[in-house]
Amino acid sequence: MARDDSLLETNKDYAIGLGRAFGGAVLFAIPLLMTMEMWWLGFSMGRGRLLLFMALNFAILVGLSYFAGFEKTFSWKEDVMDALAAFGVGLVTSALMLTLLAVITLDMTWNEIVGKVALQSVPASIGAMLGRKQLGAEQDTRSEEDRKREAGYGGELFLMMAGALFLAFNVAPTEEMILIAFQMSPLHALALGGASIFLLHVFVYAVGFSGQESRPEGGTFLPTFLHFTVAGYGIALLVSLYVLWTFGRTDGVAPAEIASMVVVLGFPASLGAAMARLVI
């Protein structure tokens, strides 16, 4: 009887976690689900780039499961299963919402439907993975902090990459991002890059947000700034370049214009990198 009660409790906890995953998927994905550029990209972008992007997203989901999945895990095998569940939730949520919004209909080709659902599943699956952390009533903060410490410097960089990818992904499809890059001068780009670095450091270490990081033990300003802030901004720029390439924004574009777009997209990406370290 005790074993049956334990199994029932485990299933109940998993069902609650799954419900939070669906809630997180809707909340995280809704801005892009209602963005026209995302609908067109799901139809037009190269399928090889889309598959590569989804593979990278799945790898990130496995890592996020380790830090803050929608259920507690105790091995990499469980993290992979957790990621598969979040991926499935992302696909189902995207398909249902796009159907509800009449973005996909039965008279469309399967290639178009699959492309739109697959692309939208990326932010939805990340939202599903973070559902327990952001929507749960109880949070094992001590356990999550222990995992951060065990992951070390590499874990910090991973969290920044995940945050940068999510926020850059929310902005990269829009035409406004291209327009901003086109109308900026080199001086504007330099100033925006400086502002990105400044805000990345201040958000994580200076302004007292909930979850704010403390400097590594014995660390002074300069080593912390170089190892975390500058490294984080470098990650944000690389993520921005990759996302722009994925969406075809760099095809046939001059290097100077690509650099300007990377700096523009690097601004929200750096904020995403900062916030990821605070909220995950």
Secondary structure, 3 states (H helix, E strand, C coil): CHHHHHHHHHHHHHHHHHHHHHHHHHHHHHHHHCCHHHHHHHHHCCHHHHHHHHHHHHHHHHHHHHHHCCCCCCCHHHHHHHHHHHHHHHHHHHHHHHHHCCCCCCCCCHHHHHHHHHHHHHHHHHHHHCHHHHHCCCCCHHHHHHHHHHHHHHHHHHHHHHHHHHHHHHHCCCHHHHHHHHHCCHHHHHHHHHHHHHHHHHHHHCCCCCCCCCCCCCCCHHHHHHHHHHHHHHHHHHHHHHHHHHCCCCCCCCHHHHHHHHHHHHHHHHHHHHHHHHHC
